[in-house]
């Protein structure tokens, strides 16, 4: 067995040697300010052979790759990042790519009314280290019905949280692609309505007068409501005929009493708004643009 004993003060000696090597060109160059010299000497264990090496080390680095190289030729979807998606009226408008995410307690979520009038539950997740943000806009023809194009921008951020580089491009929609995009938009709204209904029943049920037997016996959970009682209407909605589903939701309270639950019991500012009202606000976001497909 071999024992290696490090001499006392070896680390300090190493740093002094590095400081001396840096000083060989640093102090004699006359090109650095006192602040730059102090910054260089505070980087323990780092030797800069010349000004170019220091400049490369000091320049901003891309948080995604950890280098100063241009990342725009890389597919950031392949880096295993955590995506935070933002939807507006069923359309994906933003995708934020984070390195980490910490989940909070779902019961800490709060109900609120957005600027557009949509009732939502606040998120409890904490996202950290934003690497890339992609934004999307949607352009329709003069009728407002058919999607024509989607201008997009990607922003890469640096290790100092500043903008590193950006890239713009346009996705064109032709024929079937436009129809598919609108179908996906309506499907996204169905998903949003399901999530809202599920979370409301999960968080609002304790301490309320909602009958748990009604939810259990008829399978009236968030997916069950859309897959059983209103399955036919959901299919029509996704195809573009939106009125049958929204009309059913407005009148189904006598059959499914939980849909008449007043959200004012959770937040007084929402007094008079029922679960059915809130669900329909989500689903009616596109009525003015696409009632048929």
N, C-alpha and C positions, 0 to 999 in steps of 0.2 A: 504494500500500500504506500502510495506517495502522497505526502502532505505538501501543499504549497502555501507558504506564508507570505502574505502581501506586506511589504514594508509599510510602517506607519507613515501616513502622510503621502502615500503614493498617488492618490487621486488628486490631491492638491498640487503635487509636483507635476502631474500630467497636464493639468490646466495651466500651470505656469509655463510649461514648455510650449503648449499650443499658443498661449498668449504671446510668447516670444516670437514664434514662427509667424503669426499674423502681423506682429509689429515690424518684422523685417521689411515688408512692403507697405504696410498700412500707414505707419507714421511718416515714412520717407516719401510717400507719393505726393503729399500735399493736396490730394484730391478729395479728402473726406472732412466733414465737419466734426466737431467734438461729439455731437449727438450720434452721428453714424459710427464713430469709433467706439463710443460707449455701447452702442447696440451690438456691434460685432463682438466685442470682448465679453459680453454677457451671454453669448451662445457657448455654453460649456461643451467641450469635446469636439468643436467644429473648427476645422482649418480651412480658410479660404485662400486659395493659391494666388488669386489676383482679383481685380475689381470686377471682372466679368463673372467670376464664380459667385462673388457676393451679390451682384445684381440679380443673377438668376435665382439665388436663394431668397432674395428679398421680394421679388416680384410676386403678384397675386397667384395663387394656385386654385385650380378648379376643385371644388369640394367633392364632386362626383368621382374624379380620378386621382386626386391628390398630386397632380402634376401641373406644370404651367403650359402644357400642350393644349391645342385647340380641340375640344371634345365634340364639335358639331358633326363629325363623321361617325360618331358612335351611337348605337341604339340604347338609349337610357332605360328602355323597358327591360333590358336584359341584365340589369345590375341588382336585381332583387330588392329594389326600394319599396317602401310602403306608400301606397297611393291614397291620397285624399281627394275624392271627386266632388265637384260642385255641379248640381243640376239646376237649370232654370226652365220651368215649363216643360220638363221632360228632356231638355237638350243639355248635353254635357258641355259646360262652358269653361271649366277649369280642372286641371289635374295637377296636384302638388305631389312631388316625389320627395319623401323624407327618408332619412337613414333609420330612425327609430320612432317608436310610438309606445306610450305608456297608457294602458287602459285605466279609466277611472271607474268609480262605483256607479252603475246605471241609475241607482235611486237618487243620485245627485243631479240628474237631468231635470231641467226646468221647461215648462211649457211657455211658449211666447208666440206673438203674432208678428210675422215679418212685415217689412215695408209694403210688400205686394199683397198683404192680406192673408197669406198662407199660414196656417197654424202649424208650428213645428215644436219638436223637442230638442233642446240644446244638447250638443255632444259633450261627453265627459272625457274624451281621449286627449292626451297631450302629445302633440307631434314635435319632433326635434330634428334639427339639422336639415333644413330645406336645401336640396341639391338642384332640383329642376322644377320650373313651373311652366305648364303648357296652357295657353288660353285659346279658346275657339269662339269664333263668331259665325253666324248663319245668315246667308243671303237668300231670299226667296224672290220669285218672279213678281210681276206687277199685280197678280191676283192674290199674292200672299199665301198661296196654297203649296206651291212646289219649290222644293229646295234646289238652288242652283249651285251654290258654292259655299265653302267654309274657310275663310281666312284664318290662319293659325300662326301663333308665335310661341317659340320655346325660349325660356330664359334659364341659363346656367348660372349658378351662384358660386362665389369664391369662398375660400377658407375664412375670409374676414367678413362674410355675409353680404358683401357687395356684389353687384352684377358683374359677372365674368365675361360672358358673351351671349348673344342672342341670335335667333334664326327665324326667318319668316317664310311661309309657303302657303299655297292655296290648294285645298282639295276640291275638285270639281265633281258634281253629281249629275249623272246623265241617265235619263230613262228610268230603268228599274232601280237604280241606286237611290234615286230620290224617293221613290215609293217605299223602299225598304227602310230608309232613314226615318220617314214619318211613322211607319209601323213601329220601329224601335222607340221612337219618341213616346208614342202612346203606351207602349209596354213599360217604359220607364216610369210613367205616371201611375200605372197600376201598381208597380213595385213600391213606389213612394207611398201610395195610399195604404198598401198592405203593412208597410213598416210603421206608419203612423198609427194604424188601428191596433197592431200588435203591441206597440210600446205604450199606447194609451191604456189598453186593457191590463197590461202588466203592471204599470205604475199607478193607475187610478183605481184599480179594483179594490185594494185593501181599504176598508173603512167606508166603502160606498154601498149603495143598495143594489148593485148589479148582482143578479142571481147567478151564482157559479154553476148551478145545474143547467141553466139555459146554455151556457157556453160548452159544457161537457156533453150533455145528452145529444145535442144536435150537431156537435162538431163545429160550433160557431166560434172557432178561433180565427185569428187574422186571415189565414189562408183558406180556411173552411168557408168563410163568408163569401169570398170571391170565387171559390171553386165549386161550391155546392149550390147555394141559394141563387147566386147570380151568374153562374158559369156561362150560360148562353149570352147574357148581356155583356160579359167581359170579352167574349170572342168577337161580338159585334163592335165593341168599343175599339179593340185593337185593329179591326179592319177599317175603322173610320166612322162608324155609326155610333156616336157618343151618347145620344139622348136616352135610349132605353136604360142604360146602366145608371145614369145620374137621376133619372126619374124614379127608378126602383129604390135607390138609396134614400131619396127624399121621403118616400112613402112606406118604408119597411119597418118603421118604429113599432107599429102594432104587432108585428110578427117577431121582431127581434128588439126587445126593449132597450138593450144596451146601446143601440144606435141613437136613442133619445137622451142619453146621459149628458147633462149640462156641464161643459168644461169650466164654467164659472165656479164649480165646487172645488176645482183645483187652483184656479187663478181667477180672482174676482173680476179682473179686467176683461175676462172672456165670458162674462155672464150672458146667457142667452144663446151662446153658440154650442150646438150639440156635436157629438161625434159625427153624425151624418152630415151636418153642415160643413165640418172641417174636411171630411173625406171628399165631399163634392167640390169644395174650393180647389183641392188638388186636381181632381179629374177635369174640371171645367177650364183649366188654364189654356186649353187649345181649342175650345169650342168655336171661337170666332175665326179660327184659321182652317180647321179641317173637320167638317161634319160628315163628309163622305170621302171615300177613298177610291 
